[in-house]
Amino acid sequence: MISSSNPTSKGGDTGLPNGQAYFASRRTRVDRFVEQHFTWPGTLHLHNAALGWDILRAPINVMLSPVLVLTRIAAFLCRQIRLHGIADWLAGRRILLPTAVSHRVEALIATDLLELPLPQGSAARDPGALSRAVLAAPQFRELIRKRADAAEAQVLGQRIADALGDYAGTRSAVAEMTTGLVTLAVGALVFQALTPGVISMAPGVAGALARTTAIAEFPMGQTIGGLWYGLFPPGASPLLVTASVVFLVMIGSVFAAFAGVLADPVQSRLGIHRRRLMRLIDTLEVELCGPGDRPFAVREHYYARLLDLWDVVGSAFRLFRN
């Protein structure tokens, strides 16, 4: 329900136009929103939704993330050469699979931060519910009426819904980075090597399994086998390395679905959640009060690709060195 103290009705009191007054009031709510939903126990409650199909969606989103990055780069290039129609179409593609956690984040932003009239659970059931909630919101009605006809209003509502979806989609990239950092820490502690991803960790895991198996099967006993293979480590077969990659991907997908439980409090303490939400509000303000040419920047997906590049380059270097 929309609060009776909606700043839209008091634009004159603040000295700002109604739309700007509304978004200024949203910015004052960001810190409370972050404290409530992105620190413990709020993030634990948020990730209750990950118990289920999100565990399968997480590895698929990891594979789709490079496609998302390419479409965003293509949209940017099209916008630079004034192909705005193609740029808007590319920017509006929802490449990642929506997860239950991302639906919950979208709904919380819509109802708690923006105070939109979104029925509980409707965002997960109906892809168009969020867009309709934007068009039905009293605080947006006058802004939409001034700058758009019925068809343009539908496009505007969808653009705002897409911005919320892009914001929620950044959690997939943050989960990838969190998984990569944990993999890096485990590789440093266990294998004394830089392992920013499963590709670089798999040879170490396969080598450890091959050594354990060889020691267990050593004809002169495990004690002598441990000494022997400590001097002459057995090589891991390509099949064992491949199996290790598959195993690590499965483990990583489960971890990625719940990575926000670790990442959210850290991002809250560092102010990352606050800055990201401020960027989202800036985007929504430009869409409703300005020219509407400022899509929400999905920077986190690019950072995640840097970790992937590090993983691939490092693995290739070790392969050629050996």
C-alpha positions as CSV (number, residue, x, y, z in Angstrom):
1,M,0.0,0.0,0.0
2,I,1.2,3.5,-0.8
3,S,2.1,5.5,2.2
4,S,-0.1,8.5,3.0
5,S,3.0,10.6,3.4
6,N,4.0,10.1,-0.2
7,P,6.4,13.0,-1.1
8,T,4.7,13.3,-4.5
9,S,1.9,15.1,-2.9
10,K,4.2,17.5,-1.2
11,G,6.5,18.6,-4.0
12,G,5.8,22.2,-3.2
13,D,6.9,21.8,0.4
14,T,10.4,20.5,-0.6
15,G,10.9,23.1,-3.3
16,L,11.3,20.3,-5.9
17,P,8.9,19.2,-8.6
18,N,6.8,16.2,-7.6
19,G,8.9,13.6,-9.4
20,Q,12.2,14.8,-8.1
21,A,10.7,15.1,-4.6
22,Y,9.6,11.5,-4.8
23,F,13.0,10.2,-5.8
24,A,14.7,12.3,-3.2
25,S,12.6,10.6,-0.6
26,R,13.5,7.2,-2.0
27,R,17.2,8.0,-1.5
28,T,16.6,8.7,2.2
29,R,15.1,5.2,2.5
30,V,18.1,3.3,1.0
31,D,20.1,2.9,4.2
32,R,17.2,1.4,6.1
33,F,16.4,-0.9,3.1
34,V,20.0,-2.2,3.0
35,E,20.1,-2.7,6.8
36,Q,16.8,-4.6,6.8
37,H,17.3,-6.9,3.8
38,F,21.0,-7.2,3.0
39,T,22.5,-7.9,6.5
40,W,21.9,-10.8,8.8
41,P,19.2,-12.0,9.5
42,G,17.6,-10.3,6.5
43,T,19.7,-11.9,3.9
44,L,19.1,-15.3,5.4
45,H,15.4,-14.8,5.1
46,L,16.0,-13.6,1.5
47,H,17.9,-16.7,0.5
48,N,15.2,-19.1,1.9
49,A,13.8,-18.7,-1.7
50,A,17.0,-20.3,-3.1
51,L,16.1,-23.7,-1.7
52,G,14.8,-25.4,-4.9
53,W,15.2,-24.7,-8.6
54,D,17.7,-21.8,-8.0
55,I,20.4,-24.4,-7.4
56,L,19.9,-25.5,-11.1
57,R,19.4,-22.0,-12.5
58,A,22.7,-20.8,-10.9
59,P,25.1,-22.8,-13.2
60,I,22.9,-21.9,-16.3
61,N,23.2,-18.2,-15.4
62,V,27.0,-18.6,-15.1
63,M,27.1,-19.9,-18.7
64,L,24.6,-17.2,-19.9
65,S,26.5,-14.3,-18.3
66,P,29.0,-13.8,-21.2
67,V,26.0,-13.6,-23.6
68,L,24.5,-10.8,-21.4
69,V,27.8,-8.9,-21.4
70,L,28.0,-9.1,-25.2
71,T,24.4,-7.9,-25.7
72,R,25.1,-4.9,-23.3
73,I,28.3,-4.0,-25.3
74,A,26.3,-4.3,-28.6
75,A,23.6,-2.1,-27.1
76,F,26.1,0.5,-26.1
77,L,27.7,0.5,-29.5
78,C,24.4,0.8,-31.3
79,R,23.4,3.8,-29.1
80,Q,26.7,5.5,-30.0
81,I,25.9,5.3,-33.7
82,R,22.3,6.4,-33.0
83,L,20.6,3.1,-33.7
84,H,18.4,3.7,-30.7
85,G,15.7,1.1,-31.6
86,I,18.2,-1.7,-31.9
87,A,20.0,-0.5,-28.7
88,D,16.7,-0.5,-26.7
89,W,15.8,-3.9,-28.0
90,L,19.2,-5.4,-27.0
91,A,19.2,-3.6,-23.7
92,G,15.7,-5.1,-23.0
93,R,16.7,-8.7,-23.4
94,R,16.5,-10.7,-20.2
95,I,19.3,-13.1,-20.9
96,L,19.6,-14.6,-17.4
97,L,17.1,-17.0,-16.0
98,P,15.1,-15.2,-13.2
99,T,15.7,-16.9,-9.9
100,A,13.4,-17.0,-6.9
101,V,15.8,-14.8,-5.0
102,S,15.9,-12.2,-7.8
103,H,12.1,-12.2,-7.9
104,R,12.1,-11.6,-4.2
105,V,14.6,-8.8,-4.5
106,E,12.6,-7.1,-7.3
107,A,9.4,-7.3,-5.2
108,L,11.1,-5.9,-2.1
109,I,12.5,-2.9,-4.0
110,A,9.1,-2.4,-5.7
111,T,7.0,-2.5,-2.5
112,D,9.4,-1.5,0.3
113,L,11.7,1.0,-1.4
114,L,9.5,2.4,-4.2
115,E,6.1,1.7,-2.6
116,L,4.5,0.4,-5.7
117,P,1.1,-1.4,-5.6
118,L,2.5,-4.8,-6.3
119,P,0.5,-7.8,-4.9
120,Q,2.5,-10.2,-2.9
121,G,4.0,-13.0,-5.1
122,S,2.7,-11.6,-8.4
123,A,6.2,-10.7,-9.7
124,A,7.2,-14.4,-9.7
125,R,3.9,-15.6,-11.2
126,D,3.4,-12.9,-13.9
127,P,6.2,-11.3,-15.9
128,G,4.0,-8.3,-16.6
129,A,3.0,-7.6,-13.1
130,L,5.9,-5.3,-12.3
131,S,5.3,-3.2,-15.4
132,R,1.6,-2.8,-14.6
133,A,2.4,-1.9,-11.0
134,V,4.6,1.0,-12.3
135,L,1.8,2.3,-14.5
136,A,-0.8,2.0,-11.7
137,A,1.3,3.7,-9.1
138,P,-0.3,7.1,-8.0
139,Q,3.1,8.7,-7.6
140,F,4.0,8.0,-11.3
141,R,0.6,8.6,-12.9
142,E,1.0,12.3,-13.5
143,L,4.6,11.9,-14.7
144,I,3.5,9.2,-17.2
145,R,0.5,11.2,-18.4
146,K,2.6,14.3,-19.2
147,R,5.2,12.6,-21.4
148,A,3.6,9.5,-23.0
149,D,0.5,8.2,-24.8
150,A,-0.9,4.8,-24.0
151,A,1.6,2.9,-26.2
152,E,4.6,4.8,-24.9
153,A,3.4,4.4,-21.3
154,Q,3.5,0.6,-21.8
155,V,7.1,0.9,-23.1
156,L,8.1,3.1,-20.2
157,G,6.6,0.7,-17.7
158,Q,8.5,-2.2,-19.2
159,R,11.8,-0.2,-19.3
160,I,11.4,0.5,-15.6
161,A,10.6,-3.1,-14.9
162,D,13.7,-4.1,-17.0
163,A,15.9,-1.8,-14.9
164,L,14.7,-3.5,-11.7
165,G,15.3,-6.9,-13.4
166,D,18.8,-5.8,-14.3
167,Y,19.5,-4.7,-10.8
168,A,18.3,-8.1,-9.4
169,G,20.4,-9.8,-12.1
170,T,23.6,-8.3,-10.8
171,R,23.3,-10.8,-7.9
172,S,24.2,-13.6,-10.3
173,A,27.5,-11.8,-11.1
174,V,28.2,-11.1,-7.5
175,A,27.6,-14.8,-6.7
176,E,30.1,-15.7,-9.4
177,M,32.7,-13.4,-8.0
178,T,32.1,-14.6,-4.5
179,T,32.5,-18.2,-5.6
180,G,35.7,-17.3,-7.5
181,L,37.1,-15.6,-4.4
182,V,36.3,-18.6,-2.2
183,T,37.9,-20.9,-4.8
184,L,40.9,-18.6,-4.8
185,A,41.2,-18.9,-1.0
186,V,40.8,-22.7,-1.0
187,G,43.4,-23.1,-3.8
188,A,45.9,-20.9,-1.9
189,L,45.4,-22.9,1.4
190,V,45.1,-26.4,0.0
191,F,47.1,-26.4,-3.2
192,Q,49.4,-23.3,-2.7
193,A,48.3,-22.1,-6.1
194,L,46.2,-19.2,-7.6
195,T,42.8,-20.8,-8.5
196,P,40.3,-18.1,-9.4
197,G,37.9,-20.7,-10.8
198,V,37.0,-24.3,-11.3
199,I,39.1,-24.6,-14.4
200,S,42.3,-23.8,-12.6
201,M,41.4,-25.7,-9.4
202,A,40.4,-29.0,-11.3
203,P,44.0,-30.1,-12.0
204,G,44.9,-29.8,-8.3
205,V,41.8,-31.7,-7.2
206,A,42.4,-34.4,-9.9
207,G,46.1,-34.7,-8.9
208,A,45.1,-35.1,-5.2
209,L,42.6,-37.9,-6.1
210,A,45.2,-39.6,-8.4
211,R,47.8,-39.5,-5.6
212,T,45.4,-40.8,-3.0
213,T,44.3,-43.7,-5.3
214,A,47.9,-44.5,-6.2
215,I,49.0,-44.6,-2.5
216,A,46.1,-46.8,-1.6
217,E,47.0,-49.3,-4.4
218,F,50.8,-49.2,-3.8
219,P,52.0,-52.8,-3.6
220,M,54.4,-52.2,-0.7
221,G,51.9,-50.5,1.5
222,Q,50.5,-47.0,2.0
223,T,53.4,-45.7,4.1
224,I,56.0,-46.4,1.5
225,G,53.6,-45.4,-1.2
226,G,53.2,-42.0,0.4
227,L,57.0,-41.6,0.5
228,W,57.3,-42.8,-3.1
229,Y,54.6,-40.6,-4.6
230,G,55.7,-37.7,-2.5
231,L,58.9,-37.8,-4.6
232,F,57.3,-38.9,-7.8
233,P,53.7,-37.5,-8.0
234,P,51.4,-39.5,-10.3
235,G,49.8,-37.7,-13.2
236,A,46.1,-37.3,-13.4
237,S,44.3,-38.6,-16.5
238,P,42.3,-36.2,-18.7
239,L,39.2,-38.2,-17.8
240,L,39.9,-37.5,-14.1
241,V,40.5,-33.8,-14.7
242,T,37.2,-33.6,-16.7
243,A,35.3,-35.4,-13.9
244,S,36.9,-33.0,-11.4
245,V,35.7,-30.0,-13.4
246,V,32.1,-31.4,-13.5
247,F,32.2,-32.1,-9.8
248,L,33.5,-28.6,-9.0
249,V,30.9,-27.0,-11.2
250,M,28.1,-28.8,-9.3
251,I,29.5,-27.8,-6.0
252,G,30.0,-24.3,-7.2
253,S,26.4,-24.0,-8.4
254,V,25.1,-25.0,-5.0
255,F,27.4,-22.5,-3.4
256,A,26.5,-19.7,-5.9
257,A,22.8,-20.0,-5.1
258,F,23.5,-19.1,-1.5
259,A,26.6,-16.9,-2.0
260,G,24.7,-13.8,-1.2
261,V,24.4,-14.9,2.4
262,L,28.2,-14.2,2.6
263,A,28.4,-11.4,0.0
264,D,25.4,-9.3,1.2
265,P,26.7,-8.3,4.6
266,V,30.2,-7.5,3.2
267,Q,28.7,-5.4,0.4
268,S,26.5,-3.6,3.0
269,R,29.5,-2.8,5.2
270,L,31.5,-1.5,2.2
271,G,28.6,0.6,0.9
272,I,28.3,-1.3,-2.3
273,H,24.6,-2.1,-1.9
274,R,23.9,1.5,-1.2
275,R,25.7,2.8,-4.2
276,R,24.1,0.2,-6.5
277,L,20.6,1.2,-5.3
278,M,21.4,4.9,-5.7
279,R,22.4,4.1,-9.3
280,L,19.1,2.3,-9.8
281,I,17.1,5.3,-8.4
282,D,19.1,7.6,-10.7
283,T,18.1,5.4,-13.6
284,L,14.4,5.4,-12.7
285,E,14.4,9.2,-12.2
286,V,15.9,9.7,-15.7
287,E,13.3,7.3,-17.2
288,L,10.4,9.1,-15.5
289,C,11.5,12.7,-15.2
290,G,14.2,13.0,-17.9
291,P,14.9,11.9,-21.5
292,G,15.0,8.2,-20.5
293,D,18.4,7.5,-22.1
294,R,20.3,6.2,-19.0
295,P,19.9,2.4,-18.8
296,F,21.0,0.7,-15.5
297,A,24.7,-0.2,-15.8
298,V,25.4,-3.9,-15.1
299,R,29.0,-3.4,-14.1
300,E,29.2,-6.5,-11.9
301,H,28.9,-8.8,-14.9
302,Y,32.1,-7.3,-16.5
303,Y,34.0,-7.7,-13.2
304,A,32.9,-11.4,-13.2
305,R,34.2,-11.8,-16.7
306,L,37.6,-10.5,-15.6
307,L,37.8,-13.4,-13.1
308,D,36.9,-15.8,-15.9
309,L,39.6,-14.4,-18.1
310,W,42.1,-14.7,-15.3
311,D,41.1,-18.3,-14.7
312,V,41.4,-19.2,-18.4
313,V,44.7,-17.4,-19.0
314,G,46.2,-18.8,-15.9
315,S,45.2,-22.4,-16.8
316,A,46.5,-22.0,-20.3
317,F,49.8,-20.7,-19.0
318,R,50.2,-23.7,-16.6
319,L,49.2,-26.1,-19.4
320,F,51.9,-24.8,-21.8
321,R,54.5,-24.5,-19.0
322,N,54.0,-28.2,-18.1
